[in-house]
Amino acid sequence: MIYTGGCWLFGATGDELATEETPFRPLPAFAWMVPQLRRVLTATGLDGIVIHPAMVYARDGGVFHRLARDAKTGETVSVVESEAVRWPLVHNEDLASLYALALESAPAGSSYIGAAIEGLPIGRIARAFARHFGTGKIEPQIVPVDAIAAELGEWARGYALDQRLSGAKARRELGWRPKHLDPEGEIARLVSS
């Protein structure tokens, strides 16, 4: 059984590169997940595995959906808290590959971080969308974290977490080889129909 955790369970890491050994510091909205995933990892009679996906992007947008929408319809692209906030990233196809590898060969009780890109400043992604769609301003508009939490709920404070996460364990132990390592270069393909 694979249980999906999440990158926001690690909290803000700043310049530190979080690994599977890094203690959790979850947002309050996600704290309930920690005892659940520990139960999965320690359950007897269950081959439990936990995968913590980074911020997932896909052809139709994923976590980039809001940025693409802003770029298509507005003069600016909005980012939460700061354009320097780093997001660990993984393309949905690479994440699917990680799940398949874990099902095939991960030992029970193991956990993996699914981060193909350790941490990319969200301002770079916002600018790439702005350039692609020719918005009025290339500079992103900063939205305070309290405003996004009021709009979407407390869980949305995760958008402001400055994180760096390592996917090295999955690469080393499972042979995971992410193929989508240039989200800026893929933006045109991500948002095209």
Beta strands, then each sheet from edge to edge (+ up, - down):
strand 1: 2-4
strand 2: 49-53
strand 3: 55-57
strand 4: 78-80
strand 5: 86-91
strand 6: 110-114
strand 7: 117-121
strand 8: 141-143
sheet 1: 1+ 2+ 6+
sheet 2: 3+ 5+ 7-
sheet 3: 4+ 8+
end
